[in-house]
Amino acid sequence: MKQSRQEKIVELVETSEIETQEELAEKLKEAGFAVTQSTISRDIRQLHLSKVPAGNGRQKYVVLKQDDSHLWDKYVRVLKDGFVSMDMAQNILVIKTVSGMAMAVAAAVDAMKFQEIVGCIAGDDTIMMAVRTVEDTKAVMEKIHRIMGK
């Protein structure tokens, strides 16, 4: 229920000029969502909604898009600092890291948003990545080699 309500909120603020929490609550009620003011406040915080000028002295809610592309160099540095080796087993990519670095390296790789990677599990010095296909696993390995400068 929460996810569908929040998806509806994003849709509403992207297609309408909603100035207040009360307006948002009314639109949600029209769409079939029974909400309280505290639920609206919590959703606004969780969705990172912000008010911007809408003209004529009015304001409206917008979704602030997080642009973390400027963090790419930091992700690369974490990968390089922690990386020891990698190998594949079918569509599973296993990355060995310096002891204690697996979670940081996995988080950095996740943040790089490789479309081929379904998800990562990290221990102390080992990361297991589920990759969509064997071919995708080879492609991810090649991307990581390029990033590492090898």
Secondary structure, 3 states (H helix, E strand, C coil): CHHHHHHHHHHHHHHCCCCCHHHHHHHHHHCCCCCCHHHHHHHHHHCCEEEEEEECCEEEEEECCCCCHHHHHHHHHHHHHHEEEEEEECCEEEEEECCCCHHHHHHHHHHCCCCCEEEEEECCCEEEEEECCHHHHHHHHHHHHHHHCC
